[in-house]
Amino acid sequence: MARYDLITVLGPTACGKTRLAVALADRMGGEILSADSRQVYRGMDIGTGKDLADYEIGGHRIPYHLIDIAEPGSKYNVYEFQGDFLKAYRGVTERGALPIMCGGTGLYLESVLRGYRLIPVPENPELRKSLEGKTLSELTEILKGYKTLHNTTDVDTTKRAIRAIEIEECYRNTPVEAGAFPQLKSLNIGVDISRDLRRELISSRLERRLQEGMIDEVKGLLERGIPAGDLIYYGLEYKYVTLYVTGQLEYKYLVKELEVAIHQFAKRQMTWFRGMERRGIRIEWIPYGWSMEEKVNRIVKLMEN
């Protein structure tokens, strides 16, 4: 372990990352540090795929961190994640355990692996007032003036687009010198799954989540007073189920459009991971089809070598 400060397990949605990380933690005495931008929210369980039962193995529970740490409706961000990650990481190492970061949110993963230096971005009332009343297409054009848009995540809604502009405006006018993040050496493991199999697993998982009560989960969040717009902000399951629950989308279109959106999301995840490799982050890809024992043995061997 002297060569590495942690192990990172990454991959697209539905590829079995968590189960692999848990099996690895069980073998090597580790604890899991989640790198999922939506699993941080309490009460958002089925839609984010927390699958907390996966942390049970061999009759005991593997400790996990950075799950259920924020209130639904809030806007948790990568700056907060870095701070929470470091606190949890130091706790794991102080206990003599192996830190295993696991997730599919590329920005969160890369913020740790490349040691991003970030600053908190407060609300800018003056800027927000100037953007009031603008259409989503107008906001998108403004955001393009700050950066190249590699995906549509920042412009899913007007609220999200305004926040993205607010962040970019802050970064443009503030030297990013604060928020030093330590350089951590990680053994990075990617789960390599074919596109066709990934699509099959996503479709079956979506059907299962709907049967398990994902719609009731969203209804419960709305009944707690969380605005529909805030749930739509989180995208994917919460966006489309909220549109259905509020009468803006028929059920048949809910399933069809959400399934397409998740497939597109998985594709964007893989694009990000390939970009990470181009930016100098080495990822050892392990076939999805291997048995769990084969996967864990391979990772242990990589650690030793």
C-alpha positions in Angstrom: 0.0 0.0 0.0 3.0 2.3 0.4 2.8 3.1 -3.3 -0.8 4.3 -3.1 -2.8 6.6 -0.8 -6.1 5.0 -1.9 -7.9 2.9 -4.4 -10.5 4.3 -6.7 -13.3 2.2 -8.3 -15.2 3.9 -11.1 -17.4 3.1 -14.0 -20.7 4.0 -15.6 -24.0 3.6 -13.9 -25.3 0.0 -13.3 -21.8 -1.6 -13.8 -21.5 -3.0 -10.2 -19.0 -0.5 -8.8 -20.3 -0.6 -5.3 -20.3 -4.4 -5.0 -16.7 -4.5 -6.3 -15.6 -1.8 -3.9 -17.2 -3.6 -1.0 -15.6 -7.0 -1.9 -12.3 -5.2 -2.1 -12.8 -3.5 1.2 -13.7 -6.8 2.8 -10.5 -8.4 1.5 -8.2 -5.6 2.3 -9.7 -4.0 5.4 -11.1 -0.9 3.7 -13.8 1.7 4.0 -15.8 3.2 1.2 -15.7 6.9 0.3 -18.6 7.6 -2.1 -18.1 9.9 -5.0 -21.7 10.2 -6.2 -23.2 13.7 -6.5 -26.7 12.6 -5.6 -26.2 10.0 -3.0 -25.2 12.7 -0.6 -28.9 13.7 -0.2 -31.0 12.1 2.6 -34.3 10.6 1.6 -33.2 10.3 -2.0 -32.5 6.5 -1.9 -34.2 4.6 -4.7 -33.7 7.2 -7.4 -30.0 7.5 -6.6 -29.4 3.8 -6.3 -27.8 3.9 -2.8 -28.5 0.1 -2.5 -27.2 0.2 1.1 -27.7 -3.6 1.4 -24.7 -3.9 -0.9 -22.5 -2.8 1.9 -23.3 -6.0 3.8 -20.9 -8.8 3.1 -20.0 -12.0 5.0 -22.4 -11.1 7.9 -20.9 -7.6 8.5 -21.2 -4.1 7.1 -18.4 -2.3 5.4 -18.2 1.3 6.7 -19.2 3.9 4.1 -18.9 7.7 4.0 -20.3 10.7 2.1 -23.8 9.2 1.8 -26.8 10.9 3.4 -24.9 14.0 4.5 -27.0 16.8 2.8 -30.6 17.8 3.0 -32.7 17.2 -0.2 -33.5 20.5 -1.9 -30.0 21.9 -1.1 -27.3 22.4 -3.7 -24.3 20.3 -2.6 -21.3 21.0 -4.8 -17.8 19.8 -5.6 -16.1 22.3 -3.2 -18.1 20.9 -0.3 -17.4 17.4 -1.5 -13.6 18.0 -1.4 -13.8 19.2 2.2 -16.0 16.4 3.3 -13.9 13.9 1.4 -10.7 15.0 3.1 -12.3 14.9 6.5 -13.6 11.3 5.9 -10.3 10.2 4.2 -8.2 11.3 7.2 -10.6 9.5 9.5 -10.2 6.3 7.5 -6.4 6.5 7.4 -6.2 7.3 11.1 -8.1 4.1 11.8 -5.6 2.2 9.8 -8.1 1.2 7.1 -7.7 1.4 3.4 -9.6 4.3 1.7 -11.5 3.1 -1.3 -13.2 5.9 -3.3 -16.1 4.6 -5.4 -18.5 6.4 -7.7 -19.4 7.6 -11.1 -19.5 11.4 -10.8 -16.5 12.3 -12.9 -16.1 15.8 -11.6 -16.0 14.6 -8.0 -13.6 11.8 -8.8 -11.3 14.0 -10.8 -11.3 16.8 -8.1 -9.6 14.3 -5.8 -7.4 12.5 -8.3 -6.0 15.7 -9.8 -6.2 17.7 -6.6 -8.4 20.5 -7.9 -7.9 23.9 -6.2 -11.4 25.2 -5.8 -13.1 28.1 -4.0 -16.6 28.3 -2.6 -19.0 30.2 -4.8 -21.6 32.3 -2.9 -24.8 33.6 -4.5 -24.5 36.7 -6.6 -27.8 38.6 -6.2 -26.9 41.3 -8.7 -26.0 38.8 -11.4 -29.1 36.7 -10.7 -31.3 39.8 -11.0 -29.7 40.6 -14.4 -30.5 37.1 -15.6 -34.1 37.1 -14.4 -36.6 36.5 -17.2 -34.1 35.2 -19.7 -35.0 32.0 -21.5 -33.1 28.8 -21.2 -31.7 29.2 -24.7 -30.5 32.7 -23.9 -28.9 31.5 -20.7 -27.2 28.7 -22.6 -25.7 31.2 -25.0 -24.4 33.3 -22.1 -22.8 30.2 -20.5 -21.1 29.3 -23.8 -19.4 32.7 -23.5 -17.6 31.4 -20.4 -16.7 27.8 -21.4 -17.3 25.1 -24.0 -20.3 23.0 -23.0 -19.4 19.3 -23.1 -22.8 18.1 -22.0 -26.2 19.6 -21.2 -26.1 19.0 -17.4 -25.6 22.7 -16.7 -28.6 23.8 -18.8 -31.3 21.3 -17.9 -33.3 24.1 -16.2 -33.1 27.9 -16.0 -32.2 27.6 -12.3 -29.3 25.3 -13.1 -28.1 27.5 -16.0 -28.1 30.6 -13.8 -26.1 28.8 -11.1 -23.6 27.6 -13.7 -23.1 31.2 -15.0 -22.8 32.4 -11.4 -20.0 29.9 -10.8 -18.1 30.7 -14.0 -18.4 34.5 -13.3 -16.9 33.9 -9.8 -14.0 31.8 -11.2 -13.4 34.4 -13.9 -12.9 37.2 -11.3 -11.3 35.4 -8.4 -7.8 33.9 -8.4 -8.1 30.3 -7.6 -5.4 30.1 -5.0 -7.3 29.1 -2.0 -8.5 25.6 -1.2 -5.2 23.7 -1.6 -5.9 20.0 -2.0 -3.3 17.3 -1.3 -1.9 15.2 -4.1 -3.1 11.7 -3.5 -1.7 8.7 -5.4 -4.5 6.4 -6.3 -4.7 3.0 -8.0 -7.6 3.6 -10.3 -9.8 0.7 -11.3 -12.5 1.0 -14.0 -15.2 -1.6 -14.6 -15.2 -2.3 -18.4 -18.7 -3.2 -19.6 -20.0 -3.4 -23.1 -22.5 -0.8 -24.3 -25.2 -3.4 -25.1 -24.9 -5.1 -21.7 -24.8 -1.7 -20.0 -28.0 -0.7 -21.7 -29.7 -4.0 -20.8 -28.7 -3.6 -17.1 -29.9 0.0 -17.1 -33.3 -0.9 -18.5 -33.9 -3.8 -16.1 -32.7 -1.7 -13.1 -35.1 1.2 -14.0 -38.0 -1.3 -14.1 -37.0 -2.6 -10.7 -36.7 0.8 -9.2 -40.2 1.8 -10.4 -41.5 -1.4 -8.8 -39.7 -0.7 -5.6 -41.4 2.7 -5.1 -39.4 5.4 -6.8 -42.6 7.3 -7.6 -43.7 7.2 -4.0 -40.3 8.4 -2.9 -40.6 11.5 -5.1 -44.2 12.0 -3.8 -42.9 11.9 -0.3 -40.2 14.4 -1.0 -42.8 16.8 -2.5 -45.1 16.3 0.5 -42.2 17.3 2.7 -42.3 20.7 1.0 -39.3 20.3 -1.3 -40.2 22.4 -4.4 -40.7 20.5 -7.7 -38.1 22.7 -9.3 -35.5 21.6 -6.8 -36.1 17.9 -7.6 -36.1 18.5 -11.3 -32.7 20.2 -10.7 -31.2 16.9 -9.7 -32.0 15.4 -13.1 -32.6 11.9 -14.4 -35.0 9.9 -12.1 -36.0 12.9 -10.0 -36.6 15.2 -13.0 -38.8 12.8 -14.9 -40.7 11.3 -12.0 -41.4 14.8 -10.7 -42.7 15.8 -14.1 -45.0 12.7 -14.0 -46.2 13.3 -10.4 -47.0 16.9 -11.1 -49.0 16.0 -14.2 -46.6 17.3 -16.8 -45.7 13.9 -18.3 -47.7 10.7 -19.0 -46.4 7.5 -17.4 -45.6 5.8 -20.8 -43.4 8.8 -21.6 -41.9 8.9 -18.2 -40.4 5.4 -18.7 -39.4 6.0 -22.3 -37.8 9.4 -21.8 -36.1 8.5 -18.5 -34.6 5.3 -20.0 -33.2 7.3 -22.9 -31.8 9.9 -20.5 -30.1 7.3 -18.3 -28.5 5.7 -21.4 -27.2 9.2 -22.5 -25.9 9.8 -19.0 -23.9 6.6 -19.0 -22.4 7.5 -22.3 -21.4 10.9 -20.9 -19.8 9.2 -17.9 -17.7 7.1 -20.2 -16.7 10.2 -22.2 -15.6 11.8 -19.0 -13.6 8.8 -17.9 -11.8 8.7 -21.3 -11.1 12.4 -20.9 -9.6 11.7 -17.5 -7.2 9.3 -19.2 -6.3 11.9 -21.8 -5.6 14.3 -18.9 -3.1 11.9 -17.4 -5.1 9.8 -15.0 -4.3 6.1 -15.5 -7.2 3.7 -15.2 -6.8 0.0 -15.1 -9.9 -1.4 -16.8 -11.2 -4.8 -15.5 -13.9 -6.8 -17.4 -17.4 -6.7 -16.0 -17.8 -10.4 -16.9 -15.0 -11.6 -14.6 -16.1 -13.2 -11.3 -15.9 -11.1 -8.2 -13.0 -13.2 -7.0 -11.1 -12.7 -10.3 -11.6 -8.9 -10.1 -10.5 -8.6 -6.5 -7.5 -10.9 -7.1 -6.4 -8.7 -10.0 -6.7 -5.5 -8.0 -4.7 -7.0 -5.1 -2.0 -8.1 -7.6 -1.9 -4.6 -9.0 -1.5 -3.2 -5.5 1.4 -5.6 -4.8 3.2 -5.0 -8.1 
